[in-house]
């Protein structure tokens, strides 16, 4: 059994240990020490990064109480080596993990919800609760969680004896066996957990609940804490300031300004659609009636306009009719008129790297081709110039 320094002292980030085993593992080696401060992957939290004997540690796993460190190079058995974990990463994870305990403890006390999932990722923390919550309820939990942070409550780790454990109310997942390590946030929460945590809640600095979604009958919450929450706020503030400067409005007026821009955009889109319809009608009216295929190619025509053009052409001409819209490299199309539409669509999709289909009345899709290639294809089918 490896002596787990991280369980006794979360702040131990440098240590010395004896190499007890070094075995080939994949493209590298698995190293077993007599003791370690490296937290192995588990409980939704990744393994600590760092170096061992000057060699980067790529992963840490625990098997039957033995902690294995995976390295790209071997270490001599019996040698005393120095280990150093990446403290900035470790402390950030301690802030986030303790924040998760606080939030889940409050959600359990206020709403009777259980923590049914937890993942401490590289971008944020996700935690899954067993029931749904509203944004207003989450805001209240967030406010209370930060009160706990500001109160600088003690966070302690204990391993009670089995008879003592029976009288202690604590949160846990089912299936615990052997000694149980409890993390207690003074006056807020008590939970079974093997991970490192901060010693006092004030070290978390800040807890921010970000997005949330309904998930498997409950809710999945995205959380940031400590330095990561500060960095997130700094980025959001910088983006908000840049946008407000571009729109020439105060930051607190951004929502109203964006609403105005969206309204203007929708008005312009509608005006463009109307203009395109008039243009489509004019282009169709300019086509001389013919029994040969007719093709129109342009830009900024939506699918409804393409259909309008093909329907108009079909009323004037007795052959195949096609309309394309896009730019060199990618065009959407609509085909209609008389003739074997499916056969022509298949030929075109093959010749012009297209995708699409329809029925005997009309087909539509996209092609990856230039305007010249499109016109050459139809010229071979006898299209009018």
MIKOL-859106 format. One record per residue (C-alpha): residue number from 1; residue in one letter; x, y, z. Coordinates in nm, 2 decimals. Layout:
# residues N
@k=NUM&r=A&px=X&py=Y&pz=Z
...
//
This chain:
# residues 385
@k=1&r=X&px=0.00&py=0.00&pz=0.00
@k=2&r=X&px=0.14&py=0.34&pz=-0.10
@k=3&r=X&px=0.15&py=0.61&pz=0.17
@k=4&r=X&px=-0.09&py=0.87&pz=0.04
@k=5&r=X&px=0.06&py=1.21&pz=0.14
@k=6&r=X&px=-0.22&py=1.40&pz=-0.04
@k=7&r=X&px=-0.48&py=1.25&pz=0.20
@k=8&r=X&px=-0.30&py=1.39&pz=0.51
@k=9&r=X&px=-0.18&py=1.72&pz=0.36
@k=10&r=X&px=-0.34&py=1.87&pz=0.05
@k=11&r=X&px=-0.06&py=2.13&pz=0.04
@k=12&r=X&px=0.22&py=1.89&pz=0.01
@k=13&r=X&px=0.35&py=1.95&pz=-0.34
@k=14&r=X&px=0.71&py=1.85&pz=-0.31
@k=15&r=X&px=0.84&py=1.53&pz=-0.15
@k=16&r=X&px=1.10&py=1.25&pz=-0.15
@k=17&r=X&px=1.02&py=0.88&pz=-0.19
@k=18&r=X&px=1.19&py=0.55&pz=-0.26
@k=19&r=X&px=1.13&py=0.37&pz=-0.59
@k=20&r=X&px=0.99&py=0.03&pz=-0.50
@k=21&r=X&px=0.91&py=-0.09&pz=-0.85
@k=22&r=X&px=0.96&py=0.01&pz=-1.21
@k=23&r=X&px=0.79&py=-0.19&pz=-1.48
@k=24&r=X&px=0.74&py=-0.15&pz=-1.86
@k=25&r=X&px=0.39&py=0.00&pz=-1.94
@k=26&r=X&px=0.28&py=0.08&pz=-2.29
@k=27&r=X&px=0.54&py=0.31&pz=-2.44
@k=28&r=X&px=0.68&py=0.40&pz=-2.10
@k=29&r=X&px=0.71&py=0.28&pz=-1.75
@k=30&r=X&px=0.49&py=0.24&pz=-1.44
@k=31&r=X&px=0.67&py=0.34&pz=-1.12
@k=32&r=X&px=0.56&py=0.25&pz=-0.76
@k=33&r=X&px=0.68&py=0.46&pz=-0.47
@k=34&r=X&px=0.67&py=0.39&pz=-0.10
@k=35&r=X&px=0.48&py=0.73&pz=-0.06
@k=36&r=X&px=0.35&py=1.00&pz=-0.29
@k=37&r=X&px=0.18&py=1.34&pz=-0.30
@k=38&r=X&px=0.05&py=1.28&pz=-0.65
@k=39&r=X&px=-0.33&py=1.24&pz=-0.65
@k=40&r=X&px=-0.43&py=0.96&pz=-0.89
@k=41&r=X&px=-0.73&py=0.99&pz=-1.12
@k=42&r=X&px=-1.05&py=0.92&pz=-0.95
@k=43&r=X&px=-1.39&py=1.05&pz=-0.85
@k=44&r=X&px=-1.43&py=1.27&pz=-1.16
@k=45&r=X&px=-1.09&py=1.44&pz=-1.11
@k=46&r=X&px=-0.78&py=1.39&pz=-1.33
@k=47&r=X&px=-0.44&py=1.29&pz=-1.19
@k=48&r=X&px=-0.20&py=1.55&pz=-1.08
@k=49&r=X&px=0.06&py=1.65&pz=-1.34
@k=50&r=X&px=0.42&py=1.71&pz=-1.23
@k=51&r=X&px=0.77&py=1.55&pz=-1.24
@k=52&r=X&px=0.93&py=1.26&pz=-1.06
@k=53&r=X&px=1.30&py=1.24&pz=-1.05
@k=54&r=X&px=1.31&py=1.51&pz=-1.31
@k=55&r=X&px=1.09&py=1.31&pz=-1.55
@k=56&r=X&px=0.74&py=1.43&pz=-1.65
@k=57&r=X&px=0.46&py=1.22&pz=-1.50
@k=58&r=X&px=0.20&py=1.15&pz=-1.77
@k=59&r=X&px=-0.06&py=0.98&pz=-1.56
@k=60&r=X&px=-0.13&py=0.85&pz=-1.21
@k=61&r=X&px=-0.36&py=0.56&pz=-1.13
@k=62&r=X&px=-0.45&py=0.37&pz=-0.81
@k=63&r=X&px=-0.49&py=-0.01&pz=-0.82
@k=64&r=X&px=-0.57&py=-0.20&pz=-0.51
@k=65&r=X&px=-0.44&py=0.07&pz=-0.28
@k=66&r=X&px=-0.11&py=0.10&pz=-0.48
@k=67&r=X&px=-0.05&py=0.43&pz=-0.66
@k=68&r=X&px=0.13&py=0.39&pz=-1.00
@k=69&r=X&px=0.30&py=0.68&pz=-1.17
@k=70&r=X&px=0.34&py=0.65&pz=-1.55
@k=71&r=X&px=0.66&py=0.81&pz=-1.70
@k=72&r=X&px=0.82&py=0.80&pz=-2.04
@k=73&r=X&px=1.16&py=0.69&pz=-1.89
@k=74&r=X&px=1.24&py=0.44&pz=-1.61
@k=75&r=X&px=1.37&py=0.52&pz=-1.26
@k=76&r=X&px=1.61&py=0.28&pz=-1.08
@k=77&r=X&px=1.45&py=0.06&pz=-0.81
@k=78&r=X&px=1.57&py=0.15&pz=-0.46
@k=79&r=X&px=1.66&py=0.51&pz=-0.56
@k=80&r=X&px=1.54&py=0.81&pz=-0.35
@k=81&r=X&px=1.38&py=1.05&pz=-0.59
@k=82&r=X&px=1.23&py=1.39&pz=-0.56
@k=83&r=X&px=0.87&py=1.45&pz=-0.67
@k=84&r=X&px=0.70&py=1.79&pz=-0.75
@k=85&r=X&px=0.34&py=1.82&pz=-0.86
@k=86&r=X&px=0.22&py=2.12&pz=-1.07
@k=87&r=X&px=0.11&py=2.33&pz=-0.77
@k=88&r=X&px=-0.09&py=2.58&pz=-0.98
@k=89&r=X&px=-0.30&py=2.30&pz=-1.13
@k=90&r=X&px=-0.34&py=2.12&pz=-0.79
@k=91&r=X&px=-0.45&py=2.44&pz=-0.61
@k=92&r=X&px=-0.70&py=2.52&pz=-0.88
@k=93&r=X&px=-0.85&py=2.18&pz=-0.85
@k=94&r=X&px=-0.86&py=2.21&pz=-0.47
@k=95&r=X&px=-1.06&py=2.54&pz=-0.51
@k=96&r=X&px=-1.30&py=2.38&pz=-0.76
@k=97&r=X&px=-1.35&py=2.05&pz=-0.57
@k=98&r=X&px=-1.42&py=2.23&pz=-0.24
@k=99&r=X&px=-1.65&py=2.47&pz=-0.42
@k=100&r=X&px=-1.84&py=2.17&pz=-0.56
@k=101&r=X&px=-1.88&py=2.03&pz=-0.21
@k=102&r=X&px=-2.03&py=2.37&pz=-0.09
@k=103&r=X&px=-2.27&py=2.40&pz=-0.38
@k=104&r=X&px=-2.39&py=2.04&pz=-0.35
@k=105&r=X&px=-2.42&py=2.06&pz=0.03
@k=106&r=X&px=-2.64&py=2.37&pz=0.00
@k=107&r=X&px=-2.85&py=2.20&pz=-0.28
@k=108&r=X&px=-2.89&py=1.89&pz=-0.06
@k=109&r=X&px=-2.99&py=2.09&pz=0.25
@k=110&r=X&px=-3.23&py=2.33&pz=0.07
@k=111&r=X&px=-3.38&py=2.10&pz=-0.20
@k=112&r=X&px=-3.29&py=1.75&pz=-0.09
@k=113&r=X&px=-3.09&py=1.69&pz=-0.41
@k=114&r=X&px=-2.81&py=1.44&pz=-0.45
@k=115&r=X&px=-2.49&py=1.48&pz=-0.64
@k=116&r=X&px=-2.51&py=1.21&pz=-0.91
@k=117&r=X&px=-2.22&py=1.32&pz=-1.13
@k=118&r=X&px=-1.90&py=1.52&pz=-1.11
@k=119&r=X&px=-1.62&py=1.60&pz=-1.36
@k=120&r=X&px=-1.34&py=1.85&pz=-1.30
@k=121&r=X&px=-1.23&py=1.93&pz=-1.65
@k=122&r=X&px=-0.97&py=2.16&pz=-1.80
@k=123&r=X&px=-1.22&py=2.43&pz=-1.88
@k=124&r=X&px=-1.47&py=2.41&pz=-1.59
@k=125&r=X&px=-1.65&py=2.18&pz=-1.35
@k=126&r=X&px=-1.97&py=2.00&pz=-1.43
@k=127&r=X&px=-2.18&py=1.87&pz=-1.15
@k=128&r=X&px=-2.51&py=1.67&pz=-1.19
@k=129&r=X&px=-2.79&py=1.70&pz=-0.94
@k=130&r=X&px=-3.08&py=1.45&pz=-0.91
@k=131&r=X&px=-3.35&py=1.71&pz=-0.96
@k=132&r=X&px=-3.43&py=2.02&pz=-1.16
@k=133&r=X&px=-3.36&py=2.37&pz=-1.04
@k=134&r=X&px=-3.45&py=2.71&pz=-1.19
@k=135&r=X&px=-3.21&py=2.99&pz=-1.26
@k=136&r=X&px=-3.35&py=3.18&pz=-0.97
@k=137&r=X&px=-3.28&py=2.88&pz=-0.73
@k=138&r=X&px=-2.93&py=2.85&pz=-0.87
@k=139&r=X&px=-2.86&py=3.22&pz=-0.82
@k=140&r=X&px=-2.97&py=3.18&pz=-0.45
@k=141&r=X&px=-2.74&py=2.87&pz=-0.41
@k=142&r=X&px=-2.46&py=3.07&pz=-0.57
@k=143&r=X&px=-2.51&py=3.36&pz=-0.33
@k=144&r=X&px=-2.51&py=3.14&pz=-0.03
@k=145&r=X&px=-2.21&py=2.95&pz=-0.15
@k=146&r=X&px=-2.01&py=3.27&pz=-0.17
@k=147&r=X&px=-2.13&py=3.37&pz=0.17
@k=148&r=X&px=-1.96&py=3.05&pz=0.29
@k=149&r=X&px=-1.65&py=3.15&pz=0.11
@k=150&r=X&px=-1.64&py=3.49&pz=0.26
@k=151&r=X&px=-1.70&py=3.35&pz=0.61
@k=152&r=X&px=-1.37&py=3.15&pz=0.57
@k=153&r=X&px=-1.51&py=2.83&pz=0.72
@k=154&r=X&px=-1.28&py=2.55&pz=0.82
@k=155&r=X&px=-1.25&py=2.25&pz=0.58
@k=156&r=X&px=-1.13&py=1.93&pz=0.75
@k=157&r=X&px=-1.05&py=1.57&pz=0.64
@k=158&r=X&px=-1.11&py=1.28&pz=0.89
@k=159&r=X&px=-1.13&py=0.91&pz=0.87
@k=160&r=X&px=-1.37&py=0.81&pz=1.15
@k=161&r=X&px=-1.37&py=0.46&pz=1.30
@k=162&r=X&px=-1.64&py=0.23&pz=1.18
@k=163&r=X&px=-1.86&py=0.26&pz=1.49
@k=164&r=X&px=-1.82&py=0.64&pz=1.49
@k=165&r=X&px=-1.91&py=0.66&pz=1.12
@k=166&r=X&px=-2.25&py=0.51&pz=1.18
@k=167&r=X&px=-2.36&py=0.81&pz=1.38
@k=168&r=X&px=-2.23&py=1.07&pz=1.14
@k=169&r=X&px=-2.47&py=1.20&pz=0.87
@k=170&r=X&px=-2.28&py=1.25&pz=0.54
@k=171&r=X&px=-2.33&py=1.26&pz=0.17
@k=172&r=X&px=-2.19&py=0.97&pz=-0.03
@k=173&r=X&px=-2.23&py=0.75&pz=-0.33
@k=174&r=X&px=-2.34&py=0.39&pz=-0.26
@k=175&r=X&px=-2.10&py=0.10&pz=-0.24
@k=176&r=X&px=-1.83&py=0.24&pz=0.00
@k=177&r=X&px=-1.62&py=-0.02&pz=0.16
@k=178&r=X&px=-1.33&py=0.00&pz=0.41
@k=179&r=X&px=-1.22&py=0.32&pz=0.58
@k=180&r=X&px=-1.42&py=0.63&pz=0.47
@k=181&r=X&px=-1.25&py=0.97&pz=0.44
@k=182&r=X&px=-1.49&py=1.25&pz=0.52
@k=183&r=X&px=-1.45&py=1.61&pz=0.40
@k=184&r=X&px=-1.64&py=1.85&pz=0.63
@k=185&r=X&px=-1.71&py=2.21&pz=0.54
@k=186&r=X&px=-1.79&py=2.37&pz=0.88
@k=187&r=X&px=-2.16&py=2.42&pz=0.92
@k=188&r=X&px=-2.23&py=2.35&pz=0.55
@k=189&r=X&px=-2.15&py=1.99&pz=0.43
@k=190&r=X&px=-2.00&py=1.66&pz=0.51
@k=191&r=X&px=-1.92&py=1.43&pz=0.23
@k=192&r=X&px=-1.72&py=1.11&pz=0.16
@k=193&r=X&px=-1.43&py=1.21&pz=-0.07
@k=194&r=X&px=-1.07&py=1.11&pz=-0.14
@k=195&r=X&px=-0.95&py=1.42&pz=-0.32
@k=196&r=X&px=-0.74&py=1.72&pz=-0.19
@k=197&r=X&px=-0.93&py=2.03&pz=-0.07
@k=198&r=X&px=-0.84&py=2.37&pz=0.06
@k=199&r=X&px=-0.81&py=2.42&pz=0.44
@k=200&r=X&px=-1.05&py=2.71&pz=0.46
@k=201&r=X&px=-1.32&py=2.83&pz=0.23
@k=202&r=X&px=-1.18&py=3.18&pz=0.20
@k=203&r=X&px=-0.90&py=3.03&pz=-0.02
@k=204&r=X&px=-1.16&py=2.96&pz=-0.29
@k=205&r=X&px=-1.20&py=3.33&pz=-0.35
@k=206&r=X&px=-1.51&py=3.31&pz=-0.57
@k=207&r=X&px=-1.77&py=3.06&pz=-0.68
@k=208&r=X&px=-1.96&py=3.12&pz=-1.01
@k=209&r=X&px=-2.23&py=2.90&pz=-1.15
@k=210&r=X&px=-2.23&py=2.94&pz=-1.52
@k=211&r=X&px=-2.47&py=2.76&pz=-1.76
@k=212&r=X&px=-2.70&py=2.48&pz=-1.67
@k=213&r=X&px=-2.91&py=2.23&pz=-1.87
@k=214&r=X&px=-3.17&py=1.96&pz=-1.79
@k=215&r=X&px=-2.99&py=1.63&pz=-1.78
@k=216&r=X&px=-3.13&py=1.28&pz=-1.71
@k=217&r=X&px=-3.42&py=1.40&pz=-1.51
@k=218&r=X&px=-3.21&py=1.65&pz=-1.31
@k=219&r=X&px=-2.97&py=1.94&pz=-1.39
@k=220&r=X&px=-2.61&py=1.97&pz=-1.51
@k=221&r=X&px=-2.44&py=2.28&pz=-1.38
@k=222&r=X&px=-2.11&py=2.43&pz=-1.51
@k=223&r=X&px=-1.91&py=2.59&pz=-1.23
@k=224&r=X&px=-1.59&py=2.79&pz=-1.20
@k=225&r=X&px=-1.40&py=2.89&pz=-0.89
@k=226&r=X&px=-1.10&py=3.08&pz=-0.77
@k=227&r=X&px=-0.84&py=3.20&pz=-1.02
@k=228&r=X&px=-1.03&py=3.04&pz=-1.31
@k=229&r=X&px=-1.35&py=3.23&pz=-1.22
@k=230&r=X&px=-1.14&py=3.55&pz=-1.21
@k=231&r=X&px=-0.99&py=3.48&pz=-1.55
@k=232&r=X&px=-1.33&py=3.40&pz=-1.70
@k=233&r=X&px=-1.47&py=3.73&pz=-1.57
@k=234&r=X&px=-1.17&py=3.92&pz=-1.71
@k=235&r=X&px=-1.22&py=3.77&pz=-2.05
@k=236&r=X&px=-1.60&py=3.84&pz=-2.05
@k=237&r=X&px=-1.54&py=4.19&pz=-1.93
@k=238&r=X&px=-1.28&py=4.25&pz=-2.21
@k=239&r=X&px=-1.52&py=4.12&pz=-2.47
@k=240&r=X&px=-1.81&py=4.32&pz=-2.33
@k=241&r=X&px=-1.60&py=4.64&pz=-2.33
@k=242&r=X&px=-1.48&py=4.58&pz=-2.69
@k=243&r=X&px=-1.84&py=4.52&pz=-2.81
@k=244&r=X&px=-1.97&py=4.82&pz=-2.63
@k=245&r=X&px=-1.70&py=5.04&pz=-2.79
@k=246&r=X&px=-1.79&py=4.91&pz=-3.14
@k=247&r=X&px=-2.16&py=4.97&pz=-3.08
@k=248&r=X&px=-2.09&py=5.31&pz=-2.91
@k=249&r=X&px=-2.31&py=5.22&pz=-2.61
@k=250&r=X&px=-2.25&py=5.16&pz=-2.24
@k=251&r=X&px=-2.18&py=4.80&pz=-2.14
@k=252&r=X&px=-2.50&py=4.78&pz=-1.94
@k=253&r=X&px=-2.69&py=4.89&pz=-2.25
@k=254&r=X&px=-2.55&py=4.61&pz=-2.47
@k=255&r=X&px=-2.87&py=4.39&pz=-2.46
@k=256&r=X&px=-3.09&py=4.67&pz=-2.59
@k=257&r=X&px=-2.83&py=4.77&pz=-2.85
@k=258&r=X&px=-2.81&py=4.41&pz=-2.98
@k=259&r=X&px=-3.19&py=4.39&pz=-2.99
@k=260&r=X&px=-3.20&py=4.70&pz=-3.21
@k=261&r=X&px=-2.93&py=4.55&pz=-3.44
@k=262&r=X&px=-3.12&py=4.22&pz=-3.47
@k=263&r=X&px=-3.44&py=4.41&pz=-3.55
@k=264&r=X&px=-3.25&py=4.61&pz=-3.82
@k=265&r=X&px=-3.10&py=4.29&pz=-3.95
@k=266&r=X&px=-3.44&py=4.12&pz=-3.98
@k=267&r=X&px=-3.58&py=4.43&pz=-4.16
@k=268&r=X&px=-3.29&py=4.43&pz=-4.41
@k=269&r=X&px=-3.33&py=4.05&pz=-4.46
@k=270&r=X&px=-3.70&py=4.11&pz=-4.54
@k=271&r=X&px=-3.61&py=4.39&pz=-4.78
@k=272&r=X&px=-3.35&py=4.18&pz=-4.95
@k=273&r=X&px=-3.60&py=3.90&pz=-4.99
@k=274&r=X&px=-3.84&py=4.14&pz=-5.16
@k=275&r=X&px=-3.57&py=4.28&pz=-5.38
@k=276&r=X&px=-3.47&py=3.93&pz=-5.48
@k=277&r=X&px=-3.82&py=3.83&pz=-5.57
@k=278&r=X&px=-3.85&py=4.14&pz=-5.80
@k=279&r=X&px=-3.51&py=4.06&pz=-5.95
@k=280&r=X&px=-3.61&py=3.69&pz=-6.00
@k=281&r=X&px=-3.93&py=3.80&pz=-6.17
@k=282&r=X&px=-3.74&py=4.04&pz=-6.40
@k=283&r=X&px=-3.48&py=3.78&pz=-6.49
@k=284&r=X&px=-3.75&py=3.52&pz=-6.57
@k=285&r=X&px=-3.95&py=3.77&pz=-6.78
@k=286&r=X&px=-3.63&py=3.85&pz=-6.98
@k=287&r=X&px=-3.60&py=3.48&pz=-7.09
@k=288&r=X&px=-3.73&py=3.40&pz=-7.43
@k=289&r=X&px=-3.96&py=3.10&pz=-7.45
@k=290&r=X&px=-3.78&py=2.79&pz=-7.56
@k=291&r=X&px=-3.79&py=2.41&pz=-7.55
@k=292&r=X&px=-3.41&py=2.40&pz=-7.47
@k=293&r=X&px=-3.28&py=2.38&pz=-7.11
@k=294&r=X&px=-3.27&py=2.72&pz=-6.94
@k=295&r=X&px=-3.02&py=2.80&pz=-6.66
@k=296&r=X&px=-2.99&py=3.11&pz=-6.43
@k=297&r=X&px=-2.69&py=3.16&pz=-6.20
@k=298&r=X&px=-2.65&py=3.43&pz=-5.93
@k=299&r=X&px=-2.57&py=3.51&pz=-5.57
@k=300&r=X&px=-2.77&py=3.57&pz=-5.25
@k=301&r=X&px=-3.09&py=3.40&pz=-5.37
@k=302&r=X&px=-3.25&py=3.19&pz=-5.10
@k=303&r=X&px=-3.42&py=2.85&pz=-5.18
@k=304&r=X&px=-3.76&py=3.01&pz=-5.19
@k=305&r=X&px=-3.64&py=3.26&pz=-5.46
@k=306&r=X&px=-3.48&py=2.97&pz=-5.66
@k=307&r=X&px=-3.81&py=2.78&pz=-5.65
@k=308&r=X&px=-3.99&py=3.10&pz=-5.76
@k=309&r=X&px=-3.75&py=3.14&pz=-6.05
@k=310&r=X&px=-3.78&py=2.78&pz=-6.16
@k=311&r=X&px=-4.16&py=2.79&pz=-6.14
@k=312&r=X&px=-4.16&py=3.11&pz=-6.35
@k=313&r=X&px=-3.92&py=2.96&pz=-6.61
@k=314&r=X&px=-4.13&py=2.64&pz=-6.63
@k=315&r=X&px=-4.44&py=2.85&pz=-6.71
@k=316&r=X&px=-4.25&py=3.02&pz=-7.00
@k=317&r=X&px=-4.03&py=2.73&pz=-7.13
@k=318&r=X&px=-4.11&py=2.37&pz=-7.22
@k=319&r=X&px=-3.77&py=2.22&pz=-7.13
@k=320&r=X&px=-3.56&py=2.17&pz=-6.82
@k=321&r=X&px=-3.52&py=2.48&pz=-6.60
@k=322&r=X&px=-3.25&py=2.54&pz=-6.34
@k=323&r=X&px=-3.15&py=2.81&pz=-6.10
@k=324&r=X&px=-2.83&py=2.83&pz=-5.89
@k=325&r=X&px=-2.72&py=3.06&pz=-5.62
@k=326&r=X&px=-2.38&py=3.09&pz=-5.44
@k=327&r=X&px=-2.02&py=3.17&pz=-5.51
@k=328&r=X&px=-1.74&py=2.99&pz=-5.69
@k=329&r=X&px=-1.69&py=2.66&pz=-5.51
@k=330&r=X&px=-2.04&py=2.61&pz=-5.36
@k=331&r=X&px=-2.39&py=2.67&pz=-5.51
@k=332&r=X&px=-2.74&py=2.56&pz=-5.41
@k=333&r=X&px=-2.97&py=2.47&pz=-5.69
@k=334&r=X&px=-3.33&py=2.40&pz=-5.78
@k=335&r=X&px=-3.43&py=2.20&pz=-6.10
@k=336&r=X&px=-3.77&py=2.18&pz=-6.26
@k=337&r=X&px=-3.96&py=2.18&pz=-6.59
@k=338&r=X&px=-4.01&py=1.88&pz=-6.81
@k=339&r=X&px=-3.78&py=1.59&pz=-6.87
@k=340&r=X&px=-3.62&py=1.32&pz=-6.66
@k=341&r=X&px=-3.53&py=1.53&pz=-6.35
@k=342&r=X&px=-3.39&py=1.25&pz=-6.14
@k=343&r=X&px=-3.16&py=1.13&pz=-6.42
@k=344&r=X&px=-3.03&py=1.48&pz=-6.49
@k=345&r=X&px=-2.99&py=1.55&pz=-6.11
@k=346&r=X&px=-2.79&py=1.23&pz=-6.08
@k=347&r=X&px=-2.56&py=1.32&pz=-6.37
@k=348&r=X&px=-2.51&py=1.67&pz=-6.23
@k=349&r=X&px=-2.43&py=1.55&pz=-5.88
@k=350&r=X&px=-2.17&py=1.32&pz=-6.03
@k=351&r=X&px=-2.02&py=1.58&pz=-6.26
@k=352&r=X&px=-2.03&py=1.87&pz=-6.01
@k=353&r=X&px=-1.97&py=1.69&pz=-5.68
@k=354&r=X&px=-2.33&py=1.76&pz=-5.58
@k=355&r=X&px=-2.58&py=1.62&pz=-5.33
@k=356&r=X&px=-2.95&py=1.64&pz=-5.35
@k=357&r=X&px=-3.27&py=1.50&pz=-5.49
@k=358&r=X&px=-3.64&py=1.53&pz=-5.51
@k=359&r=X&px=-3.93&py=1.40&pz=-5.72
@k=360&r=X&px=-4.04&py=1.41&pz=-6.08
@k=361&r=X&px=-4.17&py=1.77&pz=-6.04
@k=362&r=X&px=-3.86&py=1.94&pz=-5.88
@k=363&r=X&px=-3.52&py=1.86&pz=-5.73
@k=364&r=X&px=-3.29&py=2.06&pz=-5.51
@k=365&r=X&px=-2.95&py=2.04&pz=-5.35
@k=366&r=X&px=-2.59&py=2.17&pz=-5.36
@k=367&r=X&px=-2.29&py=2.14&pz=-5.59
@k=368&r=X&px=-1.92&py=2.21&pz=-5.53
@k=369&r=X&px=-1.84&py=2.38&pz=-5.86
@k=370&r=X&px=-1.76&py=2.71&pz=-6.02
@k=371&r=X&px=-2.01&py=2.90&pz=-6.23
@k=372&r=X&px=-1.81&py=2.81&pz=-6.54
@k=373&r=X&px=-1.84&py=2.44&pz=-6.46
@k=374&r=X&px=-2.21&py=2.47&pz=-6.40
@k=375&r=X&px=-2.27&py=2.64&pz=-6.74
@k=376&r=X&px=-2.04&py=2.39&pz=-6.92
@k=377&r=X&px=-2.24&py=2.11&pz=-6.78
@k=378&r=X&px=-2.57&py=2.26&pz=-6.90
@k=379&r=X&px=-2.42&py=2.36&pz=-7.24
@k=380&r=X&px=-2.35&py=1.99&pz=-7.30
@k=381&r=X&px=-2.71&py=1.93&pz=-7.24
@k=382&r=X&px=-2.81&py=2.19&pz=-7.50
@k=383&r=X&px=-2.89&py=2.48&pz=-7.27
@k=384&r=X&px=-2.97&py=2.81&pz=-7.43
@k=385&r=X&px=-2.69&py=3.07&pz=-7.40
//
